[in-house]
């Protein structure tokens, strides 16, 4: 390590492709700290999807369309914030980027904590807070390129797969613990903040998911500020936007929107979709007892959990066999199982839910393959200077998934939307095969 100058804050001479100018301990420490912060970011991004299905039960009066929009807006915001964040790694450096981002998560956390305690909170303010929750998703397009500075190409699939997959689990985590946290007072907060009682007389502390991550967010900001270092990377705006002259940028954008965009969109909207098609807000509620109907908030967390887990675990296999083949297999699988799930979207009994949900979980598995494979591909098929920018850009476009899915579900019948998604997945699969996965493909990766 004699050629690497590790000052207290900046790694001068850093080059992951040269063992003499790379320190694996620094690289992995950076990965784990930024991944934990990004995990909290995804919890923040999906906070609204965890809380929205419970709002009407505590006294709000929101229509199904309003609830779809409420859970869609963080996706719109996440995409917009990602478009900004993709330019920040060379400007701020890893240390400031992670520290400041962690502190920004506190804004929507405190906002939702106070908003849901008053059922007269206007809808426009709920929408504003939903938009601010998008900060948690937006940071992805800054964190991922930043992490890419620290690892050689040979380890990029493992490193980026772990960071993306483990942080994506924040989506599942908040949806899993959210309903559970709402069931009891947290650290005595119930004595100072009012509880809401639904028709059954059950006390709900709907604000708990919004406040539970606050101490950990502050802790991660402190750790990032004191432990992380910067890689001196410089790139002006003109250099960064030249990614749009590379056709692989656009092809990979279509593929990543099909993979992560759909995965994120279904993750955000699945609880409401279950309620509206099979559960308490569905036509089935007119003929079946409520206790016999599935509740979306109790099941939806499994979808992002599986997709994120596969993304994290598949990184080493992408390093070994290349990402393109897994991307292609994943897209075909997404198309097949989304089509199969579509047949159960006009249920005649609650029993149809089991088939629908099982097929959706298999679809989540294949979405994980796409997301792992595509992030292995980008550092391999693009020039090193462009790879980080393309990762940021495709991540930004994928982040619009929750918004797109939410808006379309508010406009279309669920079955119609599902069949449209199938067509989109097949188009992406054809592109992946022609350009990347087939024998003799022009851009194998």
LUMLUMLO-339010 format. One line per field, with one value per residue (C-alpha): residue number from 0; residue in three letters; x, y, z. Coordinates in nm, 2 decimals. Layout:
N
num = NUM  ...
residuo = ala  ...
u = X  ...
v = Y  ...
w = Z  ...
END
This chain:
445
num = 0  1  2  3  4  5  6  7  8  9  10  11  12  13  14  15  16  17  18  19  20  21  22  23  24  25  26  27  28  29  30  31  32  33  34  35  36  37  38  39  40  41  42  43  44  45  46  47  48  49  50  51  52  53  54  55  56  57  58  59  60  61  62  63  64  65  66  67  68  69  70  71  72  73  74  75  76  77  78  79  80  81  82  83  84  85  86  87  88  89  90  91  92  93  94  95  96  97  98  99  100  101  102  103  104  105  106  107  108  109  110  111  112  113  114  115  116  117  118  119  120  121  122  123  124  125  126  127  128  129  130  131  132  133  134  135  136  137  138  139  140  141  142  143  144  145  146  147  148  149  150  151  152  153  154  155  156  157  158  159  160  161  162  163  164  165  166  167  168  169  170  171  172  173  174  175  176  177  178  179  180  181  182  183  184  185  186  187  188  189  190  191  192  193  194  195  196  197  198  199  200  201  202  203  204  205  206  207  208  209  210  211  212  213  214  215  216  217  218  219  220  221  222  223  224  225  226  227  228  229  230  231  232  233  234  235  236  237  238  239  240  241  242  243  244  245  246  247  248  249  250  251  252  253  254  255  256  257  258  259  260  261  262  263  264  265  266  267  268  269  270  271  272  273  274  275  276  277  278  279  280  281  282  283  284  285  286  287  288  289  290  291  292  293  294  295  296  297  298  299  300  301  302  303  304  305  306  307  308  309  310  311  312  313  314  315  316  317  318  319  320  321  322  323  324  325  326  327  328  329  330  331  332  333  334  335  336  337  338  339  340  341  342  343  344  345  346  347  348  349  350  351  352  353  354  355  356  357  358  359  360  361  362  363  364  365  366  367  368  369  370  371  372  373  374  375  376  377  378  379  380  381  382  383  384  385  386  387  388  389  390  391  392  393  394  395  396  397  398  399  400  401  402  403  404  405  406  407  408  409  410  411  412  413  414  415  416  417  418  419  420  421  422  423  424  425  426  427  428  429  430  431  432  433  434  435  436  437  438  439  440  441  442  443  444
residuo = unk  unk  unk  unk  unk  unk  unk  unk  unk  unk  unk  unk  unk  unk  unk  unk  unk  unk  unk  unk  unk  unk  unk  unk  unk  unk  unk  unk  unk  unk  unk  unk  unk  unk  unk  unk  unk  unk  unk  unk  unk  unk  unk  unk  unk  unk  unk  unk  unk  unk  unk  unk  unk  unk  unk  unk  unk  unk  unk  unk  unk  unk  unk  unk  unk  unk  unk  unk  unk  unk  unk  unk  unk  unk  unk  unk  unk  unk  unk  unk  unk  unk  unk  unk  unk  unk  unk  unk  unk  unk  unk  unk  unk  unk  unk  unk  unk  unk  unk  unk  unk  unk  unk  unk  unk  unk  unk  unk  unk  unk  unk  unk  unk  unk  unk  unk  unk  unk  unk  unk  unk  unk  unk  unk  unk  unk  unk  unk  unk  unk  unk  unk  unk  unk  unk  unk  unk  unk  unk  unk  unk  unk  unk  unk  unk  unk  unk  unk  unk  unk  unk  unk  unk  unk  unk  unk  unk  unk  unk  unk  unk  unk  unk  unk  unk  unk  unk  unk  unk  unk  unk  unk  unk  unk  unk  unk  unk  unk  unk  unk  unk  unk  unk  unk  unk  unk  unk  unk  unk  unk  unk  unk  unk  unk  unk  unk  unk  unk  unk  unk  unk  unk  unk  unk  unk  unk  unk  unk  unk  unk  unk  unk  unk  unk  unk  unk  unk  unk  unk  unk  unk  unk  unk  unk  unk  unk  unk  unk  unk  unk  unk  unk  unk  unk  unk  unk  unk  unk  unk  unk  unk  unk  unk  unk  unk  unk  unk  unk  unk  unk  unk  unk  unk  unk  unk  unk  unk  unk  unk  unk  unk  unk  unk  unk  unk  unk  unk  unk  unk  unk  unk  unk  unk  unk  unk  unk  unk  unk  unk  unk  unk  unk  unk  unk  unk  unk  unk  unk  unk  unk  unk  unk  unk  unk  unk  unk  unk  unk  unk  unk  unk  unk  unk  unk  unk  unk  unk  unk  unk  unk  unk  unk  unk  unk  unk  unk  unk  unk  unk  unk  unk  unk  unk  unk  unk  unk  unk  unk  unk  unk  unk  unk  unk  unk  unk  unk  unk  unk  unk  unk  unk  unk  unk  unk  unk  unk  unk  unk  unk  unk  unk  unk  unk  unk  unk  unk  unk  unk  unk  unk  unk  unk  unk  unk  unk  unk  unk  unk  unk  unk  unk  unk  unk  unk  unk  unk  unk  unk  unk  unk  unk  unk  unk  unk  unk  unk  unk  unk  unk  unk  unk  unk  unk  unk  unk  unk  unk  unk  unk  unk  unk  unk  unk  unk  unk  unk  unk  unk  unk  unk  unk  unk  unk  unk  unk  unk  unk  unk  unk  unk  unk  unk  unk  unk  unk  unk  unk  unk  unk  unk  unk  unk  unk  unk  unk  unk  unk  unk  unk  unk  unk  unk  unk  unk  unk
u = 0.00  0.30  0.15  -0.18  -0.20  -0.48  -0.52  -0.78  -1.06  -0.94  -0.79  -0.53  -0.40  -0.69  -0.73  -0.93  -0.78  -0.43  -0.37  -0.10  -0.35  -0.65  -0.74  -1.01  -1.08  -1.16  -1.38  -1.58  -1.62  -1.75  -1.99  -2.14  -2.18  -2.34  -2.56  -2.70  -2.78  -2.93  -3.14  -3.29  -3.34  -3.56  -3.75  -3.82  -3.92  -4.18  -4.30  -4.61  -4.69  -4.68  -4.90  -5.15  -5.36  -5.44  -5.53  -5.90  -5.92  -5.81  -6.05  -5.92  -6.17  -5.97  -6.09  -5.91  -5.78  -5.65  -5.47  -5.31  -5.19  -5.06  -4.84  -4.75  -4.61  -4.29  -4.21  -4.24  -4.03  -3.77  -3.72  -3.68  -3.44  -3.24  -3.19  -3.03  -2.83  -2.67  -2.45  -2.36  -2.09  -1.81  -1.93  -1.98  -1.77  -1.89  -1.85  -2.06  -2.31  -2.40  -2.39  -2.62  -2.85  -2.90  -3.00  -3.25  -3.44  -3.54  -3.77  -4.04  -4.00  -4.10  -4.35  -4.55  -4.51  -4.71  -4.94  -5.12  -5.20  -5.46  -5.73  -5.81  -5.46  -5.54  -5.48  -5.24  -5.01  -5.02  -4.92  -4.64  -4.50  -4.53  -4.32  -4.06  -4.04  -3.90  -3.57  -3.51  -3.54  -3.35  -3.02  -2.98  -2.85  -2.58  -2.48  -2.45  -2.21  -2.02  -1.97  -1.86  -1.55  -1.43  -1.43  -1.26  -1.48  -1.41  -1.60  -1.86  -2.14  -2.09  -2.04  -2.33  -2.55  -2.50  -2.56  -2.86  -3.02  -2.96  -3.08  -3.38  -3.48  -3.57  -3.89  -3.98  -3.87  -4.09  -4.39  -4.33  -4.27  -4.51  -4.83  -4.67  -4.54  -4.88  -5.02  -4.85  -4.71  -4.34  -4.11  -4.40  -4.48  -4.85  -4.88  -4.79  -4.93  -5.30  -5.40  -5.67  -5.94  -6.09  -6.44  -6.33  -6.20  -5.84  -5.58  -5.36  -5.04  -5.00  -4.73  -4.48  -4.33  -4.24  -4.05  -3.89  -3.59  -3.50  -3.23  -3.07  -3.07  -2.89  -2.64  -2.56  -2.51  -2.25  -2.08  -2.06  -1.91  -1.64  -1.56  -1.60  -1.34  -1.36  -1.22  -1.11  -1.32  -1.38  -1.63  -1.79  -2.16  -2.08  -1.87  -2.14  -2.42  -2.22  -2.37  -2.68  -2.48  -2.42  -2.70  -2.64  -2.76  -3.11  -3.13  -3.03  -3.28  -3.56  -3.43  -3.39  -3.73  -3.88  -3.68  -3.65  -3.92  -4.19  -4.05  -4.06  -4.40  -4.56  -4.39  -4.54  -4.89  -4.94  -5.10  -5.36  -5.41  -5.47  -5.72  -5.90  -5.92  -5.93  -5.97  -6.17  -6.22  -6.31  -6.65  -6.58  -6.64  -7.01  -7.05  -6.77  -6.68  -6.40  -6.20  -6.20  -6.05  -5.67  -5.53  -5.27  -5.06  -5.01  -4.87  -4.72  -4.38  -4.29  -4.28  -3.99  -3.82  -3.78  -3.68  -3.43  -3.29  -3.23  -3.06  -2.82  -2.74  -2.70  -2.41  -2.14  -2.31  -2.33  -1.95  -1.89  -2.13  -2.19  -2.50  -2.66  -2.79  -2.95  -3.11  -3.26  -3.38  -3.53  -3.72  -3.87  -3.97  -4.13  -4.34  -4.46  -4.56  -4.71  -4.93  -5.03  -5.11  -5.34  -5.58  -5.67  -5.75  -6.12  -6.17  -6.48  -6.37  -6.09  -5.92  -5.80  -5.57  -5.34  -5.28  -5.24  -5.00  -4.78  -4.74  -4.65  -4.38  -4.23  -4.23  -4.04  -3.77  -3.72  -3.72  -3.43  -3.24  -3.30  -3.18  -2.87  -2.78  -2.83  -2.61  -2.33  -2.37  -2.33  -1.97  -1.88  -2.03  -1.97  -1.65  -1.54  -1.61  -1.96  -2.06  -2.14  -2.35  -2.55  -2.61  -2.74  -2.96  -3.11  -3.17  -3.35  -3.58  -3.65  -3.75  -4.05  -4.19  -4.41  -4.55  -4.62  -4.77  -4.98  -5.12  -5.20  -5.37  -5.59  -5.69  -5.70  -5.85  -5.58  -5.59  -5.55  -5.25  -5.09  -5.12  -4.96  -4.67  -4.63  -4.58  -4.33  -4.13  -4.12  -3.99  -3.71  -3.63  -3.59  -3.35  -3.15  -3.12  -3.02  -2.77  -2.62  -2.72  -2.71  -2.40  -2.20  -2.39  -2.23  -2.20  -2.16  -2.16
v = 0.00  0.23  0.41  0.50  0.81  0.77  1.11  1.15  1.23  1.18  0.87  1.02  0.78  0.54  0.28  -0.04  -0.20  -0.17  -0.39  -0.14  0.14  -0.03  -0.12  -0.38  -0.29  0.07  -0.04  -0.29  -0.05  0.21  -0.04  -0.15  0.20  0.34  0.03  0.07  0.43  0.34  0.07  0.35  0.55  0.27  0.25  0.62  0.58  0.31  0.46  0.59  0.24  0.10  0.36  0.45  0.12  0.21  0.58  0.52  0.29  0.57  0.83  0.97  0.96  0.89  0.73  0.43  0.67  0.91  0.63  0.50  0.85  0.89  0.58  0.67  1.02  0.89  0.71  1.03  1.22  0.94  0.96  1.33  1.32  1.05  1.27  1.53  1.27  1.11  1.42  1.46  1.19  1.38  1.70  1.61  1.30  0.99  1.12  1.43  1.26  0.98  1.21  1.49  1.23  1.05  1.38  1.46  1.13  1.29  1.54  1.30  1.08  1.37  1.50  1.17  1.12  1.44  1.44  1.11  1.22  1.46  1.32  1.67  1.69  1.82  1.59  1.83  1.82  1.44  1.45  1.70  1.46  1.17  1.37  1.43  1.06  1.03  1.16  0.81  0.66  0.94  0.89  0.55  0.72  0.89  0.60  0.33  0.53  0.64  0.28  0.19  0.41  0.17  -0.17  -0.33  -0.45  -0.81  -0.75  -0.50  -0.75  -0.87  -0.52  -0.35  -0.65  -0.66  -0.28  -0.27  -0.59  -0.54  -0.18  -0.28  -0.49  -0.16  -0.17  -0.50  -0.42  -0.11  -0.30  -0.59  -0.40  -0.12  -0.30  -0.47  -0.14  0.02  -0.23  -0.10  0.22  0.27  0.39  0.56  0.78  0.67  0.87  1.20  1.13  1.04  0.69  0.62  0.36  0.17  0.02  -0.29  -0.09  -0.17  0.10  0.18  0.38  0.46  0.71  0.46  0.34  0.71  0.76  0.43  0.48  0.83  0.73  0.50  0.76  1.01  0.74  0.66  1.02  1.05  0.72  0.83  1.17  1.02  0.70  0.75  0.88  1.03  0.92  1.23  1.20  1.50  1.53  1.84  1.85  1.82  1.51  1.35  1.40  1.24  0.91  0.99  0.95  0.58  0.36  0.12  0.39  0.38  0.00  -0.05  0.21  0.01  -0.31  -0.15  0.01  -0.33  -0.49  -0.25  -0.01  -0.28  -0.44  -0.11  -0.03  -0.35  -0.34  0.00  -0.08  -0.44  -0.39  -0.16  -0.39  -0.68  -0.48  -0.36  -0.69  -0.95  -0.77  -0.53  -0.28  -0.54  -0.66  -0.99  -0.79  -0.78  -1.16  -1.28  -1.20  -0.95  -1.20  -1.43  -1.18  -1.11  -0.79  -0.64  -0.49  -0.83  -0.99  -0.73  -0.72  -1.07  -0.94  -0.69  -0.92  -1.19  -0.96  -0.78  -1.10  -1.25  -0.93  -0.94  -1.32  -1.33  -1.09  -1.36  -1.56  -1.25  -1.21  -1.57  -1.61  -1.25  -1.04  -1.05  -1.41  -1.35  -1.03  -1.22  -1.51  -1.27  -1.07  -1.38  -1.51  -1.18  -1.19  -1.55  -1.52  -1.17  -1.32  -1.61  -1.38  -1.17  -1.47  -1.43  -1.06  -1.11  -1.34  -1.54  -1.62  -1.53  -1.86  -1.71  -1.48  -1.77  -1.84  -1.48  -1.40  -1.72  -1.62  -1.27  -1.40  -1.60  -1.29  -1.11  -1.38  -1.31  -0.94  -0.99  -1.16  -0.87  -0.62  -0.81  -0.89  -0.54  -0.38  -0.62  -0.55  -0.17  -0.15  -0.42  -0.28  0.09  0.30  0.34  0.71  0.66  0.35  0.55  0.80  0.53  0.35  0.68  0.75  0.40  0.40  0.73  0.60  0.29  0.49  0.63  0.27  0.33  0.64  0.49  0.17  0.37  0.61  0.33  0.13  0.43  0.46  0.10  -0.23  -0.43  -0.71  -0.46  -0.31  -0.66  -0.76  -0.43  -0.50  -0.85  -0.69  -0.44  -0.72  -0.92  -0.61  -0.57  -0.94  -0.92  -0.62  -0.81  -1.11  -0.93  -0.69  -0.87  -1.23  -1.43  -1.59  -1.33  -1.04  -0.71  -0.61  -0.92  -0.85
w = 0.00  -0.03  -0.33  -0.16  0.05  0.31  0.46  0.73  0.48  0.12  -0.05  -0.29  -0.55  -0.50  -0.79  -0.72  -1.03  -0.89  -0.58  -0.47  -0.47  -0.32  0.04  0.07  0.44  0.35  0.06  0.26  0.56  0.32  0.17  0.50  0.64  0.33  0.30  0.65  0.57  0.24  0.42  0.64  0.32  0.17  0.50  0.47  0.10  0.18  0.50  0.33  0.18  0.53  0.69  0.41  0.43  0.80  0.76  0.71  1.01  1.24  1.12  0.78  0.49  0.18  -0.14  -0.30  -0.57  -0.31  -0.13  -0.46  -0.53  -0.18  -0.21  -0.57  -0.49  -0.31  -0.64  -0.84  -0.58  -0.56  -0.93  -0.93  -0.63  -0.81  -1.11  -0.88  -0.67  -0.98  -1.02  -0.65  -0.58  -0.76  -0.61  -0.24  -0.20  -0.02  0.34  0.30  0.07  0.32  0.62  0.48  0.32  0.65  0.82  0.54  0.62  0.95  0.77  0.65  0.96  1.19  0.94  0.93  1.30  1.37  1.07  1.14  1.50  1.36  1.13  1.01  0.85  0.49  0.20  0.04  0.34  0.34  -0.03  0.05  0.32  0.08  -0.17  0.10  0.17  -0.18  -0.04  0.10  -0.25  -0.42  -0.24  -0.42  -0.73  -0.53  -0.30  -0.57  -0.80  -0.49  -0.38  -0.74  -0.68  -0.41  -0.59  -0.89  -1.17  -1.08  -0.75  -0.87  -0.90  -0.54  -0.40  -0.58  -0.55  -0.17  -0.13  -0.35  -0.23  0.14  0.13  -0.08  0.22  0.39  0.18  0.32  0.68  0.72  0.57  0.80  1.13  1.05  1.13  1.43  1.57  1.53  1.79  2.10  2.26  2.19  2.46  2.64  2.34  2.37  2.69  2.52  2.17  2.13  2.01  1.76  1.80  1.51  1.51  1.69  1.98  1.91  1.99  1.70  1.72  1.35  1.41  1.55  1.22  1.15  1.47  1.53  1.29  1.41  1.67  1.42  1.15  1.37  1.47  1.11  1.03  1.30  1.20  0.83  0.93  1.14  0.96  0.58  0.34  -0.01  -0.34  -0.53  -0.85  -1.06  -1.35  -1.48  -1.59  -1.96  -1.90  -1.69  -1.94  -2.23  -2.11  -2.32  -2.63  -2.55  -2.67  -2.39  -2.15  -2.31  -2.35  -1.99  -1.88  -2.04  -1.88  -1.53  -1.54  -1.62  -1.34  -1.05  -1.16  -1.17  -0.85  -0.66  -0.80  -0.70  -0.36  -0.29  -0.42  -0.33  0.01  -0.14  -0.44  -0.21  0.00  -0.31  -0.50  -0.23  0.10  0.31  0.02  -0.24  -0.36  -0.17  0.15  0.06  0.09  0.31  0.68  0.72  0.92  0.62  0.39  0.35  0.48  0.25  0.53  0.68  0.36  0.13  0.30  0.16  -0.20  -0.15  0.10  -0.17  -0.45  -0.23  -0.09  -0.43  -0.55  -0.26  -0.29  -0.67  -0.69  -0.67  -0.94  -1.16  -1.11  -1.21  -1.50  -1.61  -1.55  -1.89  -1.88  -1.54  -1.66  -1.95  -1.75  -1.49  -1.75  -1.90  -1.56  -1.47  -1.78  -1.73  -1.37  -1.40  -1.68  -1.46  -1.17  -1.39  -1.42  -1.05  -1.05  -1.08  -0.78  -0.70  -0.35  -0.10  -0.19  -0.52  -0.31  -0.23  -0.60  -0.69  -0.40  -0.46  -0.82  -0.73  -0.49  -0.77  -0.99  -0.71  -0.73  -1.10  -1.05  -0.81  -1.09  -1.32  -1.07  -0.97  -1.33  -1.47  -1.21  -1.29  -1.66  -1.64  -1.50  -1.76  -2.08  -2.02  -1.99  -1.63  -1.63  -1.76  -1.55  -1.24  -1.42  -1.60  -1.27  -1.13  -1.43  -1.46  -1.09  -1.12  -1.40  -1.20  -0.90  -1.09  -1.07  -0.76  -0.92  -1.26  -1.11  -0.86  -1.13  -1.37  -1.10  -1.02  -1.39  -1.51  -1.40  -1.23  -1.49  -1.77  -1.60  -1.54  -1.91  -2.01  -1.77  -1.94  -2.28  -2.14  -1.97  -2.30  -2.49  -2.23  -2.25  -2.63  -2.59  -2.33  -2.55  -2.87  -2.72  -2.42  -2.35  -2.68  -2.81  -3.01  -2.85  -2.93  -2.56  -2.34  -1.97
END
